[in-house]
Every structure is written in structure tokens, then in C-alpha cells.
Amino acid sequence: MQYILGPWLLLPARCVIYSKVIERELDPLSFKLITYFISQPNRIIPRQELVVNVWQQSFVDDNAINRAISELRKQLTHPEHKAPLIKTHYRKGYSLTVTPKKVINDAENITSHTAVTKDLANDLDVTQIATNDGLDNSNYIKEKSPKAIHTESAITANTTQTKTLKTAIKFSSYQWLLILLVLLLIINIFTDFKLLNDEPNTSLAITTQTNQSDIETLQKITPVKAKNVNITAATWNIGSETHPLVSPDKNLFAYTNKNNGVSSSYIKSLSNQQEIKLTYNDLHISAMSWQPNSRILLVEATDLKSQCHYATFNLSNINNIPEPRLIKECDKQALSMAQLSIDGNTMFYIELDEKKLGQEIYQYNIKTQKSTVLVPSGDAQYGVTNMLISPNGKKLLYRWYERNSPAKLYLLDIATREQRVLYEQAEELSSVTIAWLPDGEHIGVLQGKRLSFINIHNRALNSIELPIEVYLSRMSFLDSNQLFSSEAASTQVQVAQIDNIFSKGEKKVTMLHRSDSNDYYPTYSRKQQNSHYFISSRTNQYQIWQADDSTEKQISNFSTKEQQAIYVLVLSDNEDYLLFSRNNQLEFIDLKTGVLHSIPELDQAKVSSYLWSNNDKTIIYSTIKDKVSQIWQFNLLTRENTQLTFEGGQKLLKNERGEIFYINDNKLFNLTYEQDKNTQNAFTKKITITLAQCWCSIALRDDYFYSLGDPLSLARMHILTNEVQEIALPQASMGIILKATPNKLLTTLTNERSTQVQRISWSATPLP
């Protein structure tokens, strides 16, 4: 279907706009935008509607939308049509300034077609309300038949002749030319119509959102128990062995070993079990991915302190491995999520956005050494959590997570930037492991014991059940009935106290609890010496515990039937209440009565940090509203919610004097001053040390701002003198609490568990 839009004729089959002798080919995003505008004539389209229906995401950065609209306006400019075709409505959205006219594909309506042809020939701005019949704003044909292309070329070549009809002396001789032109136009329209209806929906068949009925159907499919299952160990080194990666030619597999804080990568031959360790300048080497259709392995090489590089090893001959090629510096955070394009000229990687709100996918041009955002992040703690390139290098599969919403798997076409939802998890907090099958036509999704195979073209699915007892966080397929996998529980977290952190004495590490469970996020009592609270999985379900020198007792009683995700514990000043986030809901326990209280009035999904006020009757919290960080206050007695900041504010802090601070644009602000208007306490200070990504890993104490910007190093900055100090920690840490006693730190230490890569095989089952 073709459309007249002001001075332009839109030819969807070629993604072209045409007028007189001007012809412009639209990029995929501009084409999607203009076709969506055409499908919604005579109305203002909000930005969020464009995000959902054009970008096919829940969030797109404002700058990305602005750039896309600006580029489309540029493409639609015409020398004889000065008014812009797209109008901006402040804080409302965008609209077309002309009404699109559909070129009718009725072979009997010769008069209408003649009128359209004359309008085009004379470059008139004709307007007529267009219907949406036959227009799919997310589908277009990438290639046309030679016949259709020849037809459009004929129209272009004869446009000048049709404009001379008005002044020709021998008018009748041109009537046949006009009739021929109209017939050609009819043939062209019919060809477009047939192509649009016959073309199969493949990578360009974009789905904004998986239909709920489809989700239920996927989840209701009963998995078939896999037959002749064989599970054997594939690695035998000491330490935690994770992240298996089968090479594209299926001759090698790589994996990462972590032992005593040192990461190493090994390459193993699948034919003779020969094993080689990758080394480079005594750096930690973590395997990330294979370049499609090659033996180039992308790794992260770092000393965890001053240097970190994305690098590639050429493993064409594992008996003669050259030094790695350094690609790009990284941020010392081993995400193990980077991919090379099939030609090796582009690297896709995941990092936090500049405002540290969420993770997004960047593409890095290795030749020009420039990065651009491919998939923007969402609001706080939203974004991309995993990414895998297809075996043929044409598509990216990524997992998109939103708090308070089930995670989705998206499939992105690298060439066209078209994307669609491939799969949506049934539960928000359930974890999945994903991997491409070698055929490039299917992906595997593992949830617990259930392994599902999904056809990427039609989303057909079938499932098998594997007899596995542990959660697998990584897998890599050797073929459709054989894979390598590694356990998720490759580390254990333990609560510890570190003494003499910024003093001349030797650092002393005391493990506060000895157990086989995970214990984390401690907070201490100021009234009862050596008493503290922490989160533990020692009862096979995460609960909150209290401990002192001699006793440990469970103080929460959460249901064992539901999965628990418990975040930072905050004790009130009077120590009557313990505040925390559980499954993305703010709750607190009355420590005197043991009663659990929820706070349903708050927009829980976007609460990122929280504190008790000094009167213990209100909660101060940071959140995201309208894509802006803000600080709010909630009164537990009146149930009033009051906004305290309007243009920024996150990562709340409270010092021993009861003053509350927050961070905005890498600056530290005194919220207590802003509320009390006490000019003596006016304070704004630029943070000059690495800011930890997690709110749990910053603190204020004795005029020092502390930040665990690196798992193995702790830095502090004096907020009055700007003096900076940094120390190395004895073990990788997460979360910090400064005790009242100087130079004592409560933290969560991470230790490796001894794990092996496993090889799992079963009797072949038909793929969907």
C-alpha cells in the first residue's frame, strides 16, 4: 500500500519517499516512525506510545527519541513545502501536520487513480483521511520483485511527461501515455498489495508484547521427561568452574576457573581432552564469548585494580596461541557479557548507563573506537541482564528485566534494528538460563528442571524435564540434545567484621557466622554491643536473623512457599523497627511484637534506597518518577506522601549525627539542611572517589564518605577537606556498614565454592 504524505509518495516496498526527481531511502527506524504516524492520523501521539509501538521497549532515552524525530524531519524536508510535516506538542507528543492519503488499489476506480497521478505530477499537497486498512506499521518488505521495481522506475521516468499534459498541442497523443501510466500504477499497487499479503512474517514481524494467552499457553505445556539422561563432570580443576562456551566448530570449549580470588580461562579440546590455560601479563582472564563462525575467543583481562581490557585470543592452533589483541578498556566489573560481530569489526557489550540507572547494550566500532547505545536502559535497576549473538551473527537475543514485571526475552535484528518479544517469563523473580542452539533457529530456555526449546520464527515451543537438582546459571549447546552447564551457586557470601580498616594496625577479619548457607547485608545495634541483624538462607528459605556473641535467632517468619528476595536492612534510631525491601515491597518488622507491616501506598517497584527519619515515624526514600530521581517522605501515622526533591536525588545516607544526605550527579547534598533551611549546615560536595553502583556499598561516618567502588578496595573521602584514602580489602566484598567504633567495618565477603562444569546429554527430541 502506498501513501501520499504532503509532497511525498511513500513506497513501503522499497522504504522510499518520492517526489518529482527526488528519491530518499529511509532508514529502518525512520520508516517505522513514519508508518506509525500514518496509521494514527489527525491525533497527537504521546512519546511513550512511540516507545511501545515503534521501539518495542518499555523505556527509551529521551535523547534517542529526539534524535529519531529530528532525523525523520530532516528526511521529510522538501524544497517546495516549507512547513514541517511533524509537529511537536509540548509535553504531549507529536502529530502529522498533513493528513495522509491512501493510494486506492481498486482496479475499477480509474478516475481516482488518474487524479492521484496528476497530483503527484504537479507536486500538489492533497489531503484525505486515510484508513488503516492494509497498513501494518511494524511490517514492510525489504525486497521487491524485479517487475515491481521496474514498474516504479517507469513511473519515475514518465513523471516529467505527465506534467506536460496541460500544455501539449497534440493532447490526444498523450492520452494513451497517461492511460499506460495509470495501468502501470495499478499493476504496481497490485504487486505491492500482493507482496504485503504474501510475505511471511519473519524478523520484521514485531510484537510489542507477548499476548497473555500465548504466555499461558507456553507455561501450560507439560514437559516430557527426558530419556537416557547422562550427566558427567567435564572439568576437574580446584576452584569454581563456570561459564562453559562451545566453539562454533564444536571442537573446543572454553570455561572460567576462579580460585582464591584469581580468575583463569581454560581451553579444552573435545576430541582428545587436551587443556590449555590462557595467560597474559599475570592478569585475570575471564572467558566471555566466541566470535561467530570462528575460533576467536573474547575475554576480559584485568588486574581488578588499575587496568581492564576486552581482548581476543586467536585459538586456531591451541598449541601455538599468539598474544591477545586488546580491543577496548573496561570498567573492572567482570560482567562476562560481550559479543563480537561475525566480521569482528563490532563488539556489543553491556554496561550501566551514564546515570547508573540501568544496564544497556552498547555497540563499539573497533576501527573508529567509538561506542553508541544500541538498546537503552530503563529506569532505576532496570535494563538488559544478558545478551547472546546468534550462530550466524545476524541477531542478538537479550533478556530485559523490569522490577515488578516479568522479564522478557527480545530478539533484535542487528542489520535492521527490528526487534520483537520472543518469550516472557511467567513470574517476575524466577531465574532463567538462555542459550542459542547451533542451528540458529532455536533457543533453549532453562527454568529449574524444565528445558524449553523455542522456534525464533513462529515461537513454537516444546519442553523436556531434566533430572537436575541444582540451578544452572550458564549453558552452551553442543547439539540439540547435549549441552555443557555450570552451577549458579559458584560463590558463597558470609557476614564478617574487618578491624583496622584505615589505621596502621594489621587488618583483622572475623567471620561472624560459620555455616554452609548464604548470610549477607548485616546491620548492627547501637544499644546492644555485638548484636546485629542479617539475612540468611540457613533454613533453605531467606529469613531475617538476629545474633550476638552467644545466640542466633530467626525474627522473621516468611512463607516457605514463595521465593524471597530481601534487600538492605535499616534499623530505626530507637531500634524498635527494622525496615527492608522484600520482593520489591517495602516492609518493616516491629521488633517488640514481631508484627510485620507493609506499606502498600508507595510505588514500590521503583524505590531504590530508604532510611528512617529521626523521629522513627516517617520513612525517607528515593524513587524514579517520570524518569527523574526524586526523594520522598512517607508518614506512617497520617499515610501522607511528601515530595522533598524535584530534580534529582538517589542513594540516601545518614551519619551518626542524624543528618540525611543524598547523591545527585556525583555530588553529595545535605537533605537535612534543605528541609531545615539552616544556612550553617549548607553543603554540596563533589564526590572524587569511585562511586559504588549499589546503594548498599556506600556509607557516611565521622565526616568521611565511604564507597566500595571495587570489590577488593575501599575508598573514603573527607567531605570537608577532600582528602582521599584507599585500602585493599583481604577478600572481595559487597555491602558495607561502618560501626560506631572507629575503623570497624561490617561487610559481606564472597568466597568461591568448588564446582565443576557438567556435560548433560539425553535422547534426541524433535525441535518445534
C-alpha positions, 0 to 999 in steps of 0.5 A, a space after each residue: 500500500 502506498 501513501 501520499 504524505 504532503 509532497 511525498 509518495 511513500 513506497 513501503 516496498 522499497 522504504 522510499 519517499 518520492 517526489 518529482 526527481 527526488 528519491 530518499 531511502 529511509 532508514 529502518 527506524 525512520 520508516 517505522 516512525 513514519 508508518 506509525 504516524 500514518 496509521 494514527 492520523 489527525 491525533 497527537 501521539 504521546 512519546 511513550 506510545 512511540 516507545 511501545 509501538 515503534 521501539 518495542 521497549 518499555 523505556 527509551 532515552 529521551 535523547 534517542 527519541 529526539 534524535 529519531 524525530 529530528 532525523 525523520 524531519 530532516 528526511 521529510 524536508 522538501 524544497 517546495 513545502 516549507 512547513 514541517 510535516 511533524 509537529 511537536 506538542 509540548 509535553 504531549 507528543 507529536 502529530 502529522 501536520 498533513 493528513 495522509 492519503 491512501 493510494 486506492 488499489 481498486 482496479 475499477 476506480 480509474 478516475 481516482 487513480 488518474 487524479 492521484 497521478 496528476 497530483 503527484 505530477 504537479 507536486 500538489 499537497 492533497 489531503 484525505 483521511 486515510 484508513 488503516 486498512 492494509 497498513 501494518 506499521 511494524 511490517 514492510 518488505 525489504 525486497 521487491 520483485 524485479 517487475 515491481 521495481 521496474 514498474 516504479 522506475 517507469 513511473 519515475 521516468 514518465 513523471 516529467 511527461 505527465 506534467 506536460 499534459 496541460 500544455 501539449 498541442 497534440 493532447 490526444 497523443 498523450 492520452 494513451 501515455 497517461 492511460 499506460 501510466 495509470 495501468 502501470 500504477 495499478 499493476 504496481 499497487 497490485 504487486 505491492 498489495 500482493 507482496 504485503 499479503 504474501 510475505 511471511 512474517 519473519 524478523 520484521 514481524 514485531 510484537 510489542 508484547 507477548 499476548 497473555 494467552 500465548 504466555 499461558 499457553 507456553 507455561 501450560 505445556 507439560 514437559 516430557 521427561 527426558 530419556 537416557 539422561 547422562 550427566 558427567 563432570 567435564 572439568 576437574 580443576 580446584 576452584 569454581 568452574 563456570 561459564 562453559 562456551 562451545 566453539 562454533 566448530 564444536 571442537 573446543 570449549 572454553 570455561 572460567 576457573 576462579 580460585 582464591 580470588 584469581 580468575 583463569 580461562 581454560 581451553 579444552 579440546 573435545 576430541 582428545 581432552 587436551 587443556 590449555 590455560 590462557 595467560 597474559 601479563 599475570 592478569 585475570 582472564 575471564 572467558 566471555 564469548 566466541 566470535 561467530 563462525 570462528 575460533 576467536 575467543 573474547 575475554 576480559 583481562 584485568 588486574 581488578 585494580 588499575 587496568 581492564 581490557 576486552 581482548 581476543 585470543 586467536 585459538 586456531 592452533 591451541 598449541 601455538 596461541 599468539 598474544 591477545 589483541 586488546 580491543 577496548 578498556 573496561 570498567 573492572 566489573 567482570 560482567 562476562 557479557 560481550 559479543 563480537 560481530 561475525 566480521 569482528 569489526 563490532 563488539 556489543 557489550 553491556 554496561 550501566 548507563 551514564 546515570 547508573 540507572 540501568 544496564 544497556 547494550 552498547 555497540 563499539 566500532 573497533 576501527 573508529 573506537 567509538 561506542 553508541 547505545 544500541 538498546 537503552 536502559 530503563 529506569 532505576 535497576 532496570 535494563 538488559 541482564 544478558 545478551 547472546 549473538 546468534 550462530 550466524 551473527 545476524 541477531 542478538 537475543 537479550 533478556 530485559 528485566 523490569 522490577 515488578 514485571 516479568 522479564 522478557 526475552 527480545 530478539 533484535 535484528 542487528 542489520 535492521 534494528 527490528 526487534 520483537 518479544 520472543 518469550 516472557 517469563 511467567 513470574 517476575 523473580 524466577 531465574 532463567 538460563 538462555 542459550 542459542 542452539 547451533 542451528 540458529 533457529 532455536 533457543 533453549 530456555 532453562 527454568 529449574 528442571 524444565 528445558 524449553 526449546 523455542 522456534 525464533 520464527 513462529 515461537 513454537 515451543 516444546 519442553 523436556 524435564 531434566 533430572 537436575 537438582 541444582 540451578 544452572 546459571 550458564 549453558 552452551 549447546 553442543 547439539 540439540 540434545 547435549 549441552 555443557 552447564 555450570 552451577 549458579 551457586 559458584 560463590 558463597 557470601 558470609 557476614 564478617 567484621 574487618 578491624 583496622 580498616 584505615 589505621 596502621 594496625 594489621 587488618 583483622 577479619 572475623 567471620 561472624 557466622 560459620 555455616 554452609 548457607 548464604 548470610 549477607 547485608 548485616 546491620 548492627 545495634 547501637 544499644 546492644 554491643 555485638 548484636 546485629 541483624 542479617 539475612 540468611 538462607 540457613 533454613 533453605 528459605 531467606 529469613 531475617 536473623 538476629 545474633 550476638 556473641 552467644 545466640 542466633 535467632 530467626 525474627 522473621 517468619 516468611 512463607 516457605 512457599 514463595 521465593 524471597 528476595 530481601 534487600 538492605 536492612 535499616 534499623 530505626 534510631 530507637 531500634 524498635 523497627 527494622 525496615 527492608 525491601 522484600 520482593 520489591 515491597 517495602 516492609 518493616 518488622 516491629 521488633 517488640 511484637 514481631 508484627 510485620 507491616 507493609 506499606 502498600 501506598 508507595 510505588 514500590 517497584 521503583 524505590 531504590 534506597 530508604 532510611 528512617 527519619 529521626 523521629 522513627 515515624 516517617 520513612 525517607 526514600 528515593 524513587 524514579 518518577 517520570 524518569 527523574 530521581 526524586 526523594 520522598 517522605 512517607 508518614 506512617 501515622 497520617 499515610 501522607 506522601 511528601 515530595 522533598 526533591 524535584 530534580 534529582 536525588 538517589 542513594 540516601 545516607 545518614 551519619 551518626 549525627 542524624 543528618 540525611 544526605 543524598 547523591 545527585 550527579 556525583 555530588 553529595 547534598 545535605 537533605 537535612 539542611 534543605 528541609 531545615 533551611 539552616 544556612 550553617 549546615 549548607 553543603 554540596 560536595 563533589 564526590 572524587 572517589 569511585 562511586 559504588 553502583 549499589 546503594 548498599 556499598 556506600 556509607 557516611 561516618 565521622 565526616 568521611 564518605 565511604 564507597 566500595 567502588 571495587 570489590 577488593 578496595 575501599 575508598 573514603 573521602 573527607 567531605 570537608 577537606 577532600 582528602 582521599 584514602 584507599 585500602 585493599 580489602 583481604 577478600 572481595 566484598 559487597 555491602 558495607 556498614 561502618 560501626 560506631 567504633 572507629 575503623 570497624 567495618 561490617 561487610 559481606 565477603 564472597 568466597 568461591 565454592 568448588 564446582 565443576 562444569 557438567 556435560 548433560 546429554 539425553 535422547 534426541 527430541 524433535 525441535 518445534 
